[in-house]
Amino acid sequence: MASVVEKVIRGAVSRVFSGIASFNRHWLPVPDGPYPYFTGLHQPAAAEYTEENLAVTGTLPPELDGRYLRIGPNPLHRDTRGHHWFVGDGMVHGIRLQGGRARWYRNRYVRTRKVEDALNLPMAPGPHRGRFDNVNTALVSVAGSAWALVEAGSAPVRLGDDLEQQTYDDFGGTLQGPFSAHPHRDPVTGDLHAICYRGDEPDSVRHVVVGPDGRVRRELRIPIAHGPMVHDCAVTGRYVVVLDLPVTFSMKSMLSGQYFPYRWNPAHPARVGLLPKDGGVGDIAWIPVDPCFVFHTANAYDTADGQVVLDAVVYDRVFDGSTHGPASNPRGLERWTIDPTAQTVSRRLVDTAPQEFPRIDDRRGGLPHRFVWTLGLPDTFTPDIVGATHLFRHDLHTGERQRHDFGAGHAPGEFVFVPRHAAADEGDGWLVGLVIDAAADATDLVVLDALRFEGEPVASVRIPHRVPVGFHGEWFPAR
């Protein structure tokens, strides 16, 4: 009986997404004035570009041999009714560094059905899963290739080295459901652990494990209420940390034509799950936490006395006002100490400044870490959520916070850490990311020395147009 009901719900949701929501968008009010997620720093790139031998200021470290890739939304159409920042058409931006030179820059749409129809560009092959094929959120390395990711729908997209080749790939047919934007790598096995969800499975999420060979080796369905949005998770030596928080699927929002049908739900109890990495549903320790929301975790690790430490950027609540973007400032960077025996979560504010996109030295993933780098946000929320001009460096051993400011009119995005060499100490390396130069309507790929965080950049690569505000980036070393 349950399977029949589930099929009926899934069919209804699918029909709503493909029909009713599309119809109702025409009845939604159009916002007054310029729409913030189509203008300013968010204004979409006008075309796909290929630039070679880009201008470099300073000296690019020759050790930086590889590609920096960044993905985000680049809406093809400017219909504001029902639009949400999170659902814009995916575009990947890439810069190839080699031998102290910036060999090329390319930006390419993810080749969806919509891109094929709108731009007459051939759709990428592979399993598109109906109309849910937009991929726009994050990137990860799996089995020697770069993959573009999204949650709650499409299969990932495997990218060629020059971004020209794209293939929708459900890990060779081994992925049975949706994937996640934020899988986390096991520090010992190299497995990727993800918590995955989608709107037509409102009664469960899935723990998916992808092996280093790029094939799914485990897919555990976990019963859960109300269809929560689980944007991120964390992994430790023993556990996968599951965040079951009060942002849930909203049928009302979907029926009204909203492309992003998730809303703050005060009736949904907030809790944290500690799932043994190869355990079953009955092995999960569910621990209550005060209502809040987490988009991004920095890292988690086990302590000697059996507790789990989690560092994350935390919000009091989100998606309870604007239907176009997050519209809420975070509380700041917090440290949670989770005690499965006492069934408690102790929360400590590390830094109250508005910030997002926490990153660590990824070699410390699932292990105790010292440093967290974050993107500073404006003191008061604006739609240009990355419109501040600074980054933070948190030393969790000393409690010191450093700030790197790029100056007025220069808006950075997420920066990623690249170690100086494989055996370098934690935090010894470079921070790499994109910075919009608003006055010049251009963008720089900036390289900072992580040991001299507050100092001048080591180098910058000029991209002669503005790369719009995006989501996540990653460094892919040359093979």
Secondary structure, DSSP 8 states (H G I E B T S, - for coil): -HHHHHHHHHHHHHHIIIIIHHHHGGGS---SSS-GGGSGGG---SS--EEEEE-EEE---TT--EEEEEEEE--SS---TT--GGGS-EEEEEEEEETTEEEEEEEEE---HHHHHHH------S---TT-----SEEEEETTEEEEE-SSS---EEE-TTS--EEE-STTTT--S---S--EE-TTT--EEEEE--TT-TTEEEEEEE-TTS-EEEEEEEE-SS-B-----EE-SSEEEEEE-SEEE-HHHHHTT-SS-EEE-TTS--EEEEEETT--GGG-EEEE--S-EEEEEEEEEE-TTS-EEEEEEEES--SSS-SSS------EEEEEEEETTTTEEEEEEEE-S-EEEEE--GGGTTS---EEEEEE--SS--SSTT-S-EEEEEETTT--EEEEE--TTEEE---EEEESSTT--TT-EEEEEEEEETTTTEEEEEEEEGGGTTS--SEEEEESS-----S-EEEEE--
